[in-house]
Amino acid sequence: MEKFIVQGGLPLEGRIRVQGAKNAALPMMAAALLADDGPLVLRNVPRLRDIDSMGAILEALGVSVARRGDRLIMEIVDETPFTASYELVSMMRASFCVLGPLLGRRRRAKVSLPGGCVIGVRPVDLHLKGLRALGAEVSVENGYVVAEAPRLRGHQIFLGGPFGSTVTGTANVLMAAVRAKGTTIIDYAACEPEVQDLCVLLNKMGAKISGIGSPRLVIEGVESMHGTEHTVLPDRIEAGTFIAAGAVCGGDLTVDPVRPDHLGAVLETLKQIGVDLHVGANSVRVRGKRRYGAADLTTLPYPGFPTDLQAQIMTVLTLSDGISVIQEKIYPDRFMHVAELCRLGANIRKEGSSAIVLGVAGLHGAQVMASDLRASAALLVAGLAAEGATEIRRVYHIDRGYDRVEERLNAVGARVERVVDQKVRMMEDAA
Ligand code: EPZ
């Protein structure tokens, strides 16, 4: 069991590099199941546990997966497997994305339901609704989704749910529809940059998708698809996390590569509270001054404010001179970081699916526990801003989305030490 010891209060100076987007790379890896011939080569793939988990699932489904530097090379070697087991899917929810391409190409799939998640209930009803609309017979048996379709047929599908569009649901239905007979229209499709990049990749593989980036995707089914090469877009959530760190630490930090247009709502909020940002074509320079004005924000599907940056920007707002109201409209219970931020001196009250942040003059180091990926990123940002030492336990959560984050932060002036803690392990095992 590893933890971080963060010595806070140091300015961040220099250039920090952003990796390829995890949430784009994962469904793109599943797209390897759609190629009739030739390998799928993805460049700029981050080295993360979740990427390894998806690799393990693909290997179980007859795809060879090899890494060369930042490239992943995937090629089908066995077309017969169609089952993704509970053991593999429960390691990572995004692996449910193999359902659509398996059904599209192999005509049948048996994929474990992903199960519970600390940030919310996270149902998959919209994924199944979309696949059923394409003519698949879908049942849930003993914790597995079993789907079959001798031939998928294009259809008009409304994919909106009570919380808006669905990112991996859109990816799943899309990756089945590209191999259906006829035209599919997905209304209320997710518009996230990761979904857009997946559409671009699928078109390079021979698919015919139009309306990319809009809530209406039109897909003409094709008879065959092939391997290709594609570079994964930069991770907007990692970039936003580093920008938040630069804002609360002071100094002069340049974050790149970034697609600033993918961070519109976040950059707007930061500018509004007075963060000094210089937005370039592929980079964002942040000159932090540690204390800002307050702002209200509401998480929404793209291009709204991303739920995956709610915790990190909340950390910036804890250091404001005023009161901020944060409403979570994607995952109403995604506030596990609130209690831990309060241990560092923040003043936050949770009210249903909102959090009310009363700005404080400063944070101070303490022992805290990471509960999930973005909550742990927020604790790291808070630890960097706090006076004194912060100990963050369970950093395996942060390793799921940020590759060797402490090395990259230390290179721009932070002091974050990764420590193996046997005592923590014994205490946690006993708990
Ligand atoms: C993706 O999850 C991301 N994961 C999440 O990032 C991100 O928080 C989320 O999108 C929202 O942006 C990946 O891309 C791998 P959704 P996903 O389906 O696709 C409800 C991170 O930290 N819903 O877009 O699972 C759902 O409960 C992770 O990197 C249904 O009601 O999320 C939620 O309220 C965590 N029925 C909303 O829609 C469904 O069938 C959006 O969820 C599906 C979803």
Boltz pocket constraint, residues with backbone or C-beta under 6 A from the ligand:
constraints:
  - pocket:
      binder: B
      contacts: [[A, 22], [A, 23], [A, 24], [A, 26], [A, 93], [A, 94], [A, 120], [A, 121], [A, 122], [A, 123], [A, 124], [A, 125], [A, 126], [A, 127], [A, 128], [A, 161], [A, 162], [A, 163], [A, 164], [A, 165], [A, 166], [A, 167], [A, 168], [A, 169], [A, 190], [A, 194], [A, 307], [A, 308], [A, 329], [A, 330], [A, 331], [A, 373], [A, 374], [A, 401]]
      max_distance: 6.0
